[in-house]
Amino acid sequence: MFNCTCPSICITHLCNIDMLSAHPLRPNRLRHILQVNSGMRYDVRKPTQEGIASSTWQQISHLPALLDVPTFNILIISKAFPWSIVIRAPAGSVVTCGAIFEELHKQLQRHIEDSEWGTVAVDKTRREAIQKAAKSRQEKDKVNRLKRVDWLGDTSMFEGLEKDKEFEKQRHLPGNANVTETWVVRFGKR
């Protein structure tokens, strides 16, 4: 049936993916639309229905975020904010591109907690940038409390996800279980 010359069982013919991508030492490949420099730009201040063209959303929202293996949990961290975002697939499904965009937006709409604010209270520059972003946002949505999205200031454009093992090690809370699929989200100016 297949003209396989592999000396052992070929994963390619068992699951229809190439050998290199199935190699256990190779990290899972992220779908192109989620990668840094893919050209995908999404202002995370807006719901996905407003921030992503409907034709693009229809094409990508249901696609698995990773190409190589089914992924049920993805942890997103960032150099732009201090918290982590866990994206869990619903039962019987995998994490999709749409789930990543929707959860990013949802989590960034949460109010900033007192303990989070405490981490920037002594950093005047960061504090002022957050307050400036909040003031601009509050004029539109009439919510007077600070939101996590304000933390991004004028850099609320999703530019993609990337791997950064060194940052991941620094950022990971000692004693917590690792999430295999940890990705760093990058944001840019709008």
C-alpha positions, -999 to +999 in steps of 0.1 A: +000+000+000+028+025+010+063+025-004+078+031+030+116+024+033+117+031+070+136+004+089+110+003+116+073+012+119+067+045+102+046+069+122+038+088+089+017+060+076-001+053+109-013+088+115-007+107+082+018+132+096+055+135+086+082+118+107+099+150+118+068+166+132+060+134+151+095+132+167+092+134+205+120+159+208+105+183+183+080+208+198+045+208+185+040+231+155+017+260+161-008+268+134+006+296+112-022+321+120-011+321+157+026+325+150+046+357+154+050+374+121+020+356+105+004+389+097-025+382+120-032+413+141-060+414+166-067+442+191-074+422+223-094+451+237-122+441+213-143+409+213-133+385+185-164+393+165-153+429+163-116+425+162-112+397+136-128+399+101-158+375+100-144+357+069-111+351+087-129+340+119-150+315+100-119+300+084-097+298+116-119+296+147-126+258+146-090+248+136-068+231+161-042+254+175-014+228+172-008+207+141+010+176+154-010+162+183-043+167+200-038+194+226-063+198+255-046+225+275-024+254+266-008+278+290-001+313+278+023+336+295+037+370+285+065+394+291+038+421+290+018+410+321+023+390+353-004+364+351-009+332+331-038+321+311-049+285+309-069+275+279-088+242+283-106+224+255-142+214+261-147+176+266-142+157+234-125+186+217-090+202+213-078+237+219-087+257+188-074+290+173-108+305+182-105+294+218-071+311+221-084+344+208-116+343+228-099+333+261-072+360+257-099+386+253-120+372+281-091+370+306-079+405+297-114+419+305-111+408+341-106+435+367-071+441+380-068+426+415-053+445+444-023+421+445-017+427+408-018+464+413+006+461+441+033+448+418+032+481+398+023+506+426+060+515+430+067+517+392+055+552+383+060+548+346+041+515+344+014+527+367+008+559+346+007+539+314-020+516+329-040+545+341-037+563+308-050+532+289-078+528+314-089+564+310-091+560+273-110+527+276-133+540+303-145+568+280-159+541+256-171+513+279-180+532+310-164+507+334-144+527+359-124+498+374-090+490+360-090+459+337-061+436+328-062+449+292-052+483+306-019+467+317-009+465+280-012+503+276-010+511+238+004+476+230-028+456+228-023+442+193-019+404+193+012+397+173+014+359+179+026+331+201+062+319+204+083+295+224+108+310+248+121+282+271+144+306+291+115+329+299+092+300+306+117+287+332+119+321+349+082+327+348+071+293+360+061+293+397+083+267+415+063+238+428+035+241+402+029+214+377+042+222+342+019+225+313+035+209+284+022+234+259+034+267+272+035+296+248+045+332+252+021+358+237+036+388+221+018+421+218+026+452+197+015+488+193-019+495+178 
